[in-house]
């Protein structure tokens, strides 16, 4: 697969991976060409496609360059798809307006962009229970036992513009008292099966070359941790998400749904 873009190529990468997920028996070989904005750059791309033919997916705002790419692909009977065209055409019809292509327009330095950067800075600063005095300004607060995907989920949410702090749940160690007073953040517990947590922890210990006897990866101890954490969440009516079979993206999507529902209830009459 050849992914040709005049911007960063993020959109193409996302669409390509989503589409190829439907063909699990095949492993795609991706050739990525980002920031293709001149004739010389396009010539280099077509030369490489000619050497290793494959389906071409592209997003290009420059009409002249995209026409050349489509004609070149047609000449060599190589399938090519402008992945945004159906959406853009539908919008044009619905809005009764012509599109005004702008290279990299989705990456403009606007208020949304700076909101995401601010969320990332906040999230990195408030990882693993740090700076509890600032938790009230979070949008989301994640609580979970060790290795329950708190940090990667927090970072993914931050990339969506959601200020996220996370707190490790450790048995017999009470959470900071100020958590009882929080009103702004949505507090969500992350859990998983004991087997999954134990597997991840064992791998973590191997990575650290830790061979001492420890209860850290003991399934019975992990079961106790998870039970205590679930009881804590139940006492406070905090929603709990089981991440056992979820990707980070799916966990984050579930959190975003909870956040949306909460915000909708707040503004509802």
Secondary structure, DSSP 8 states (H G I E B T S, - for coil): -EEEESS--HHHHHHHHHHHTT-TTS----EEE----SHHHHHHHHHHHHHS---EEEE---HHHHHHHHHHHHHTT--EEETTHHHHHHHHHHHT------TTGGG--SHHHHHHHHHHHHHHHTGGG--GGGGGG-SEEEEESTTSSHHHHHHHHHHTT--EEEEE--TTS---GGGGG--SSEEEEEE--HHHHHHHHHHHHHHTT--S--STT-HHHHHHHHHHHHHHHHHHT-EEEE-TT--HHHHHHHHHHHHHHHHHHHH--
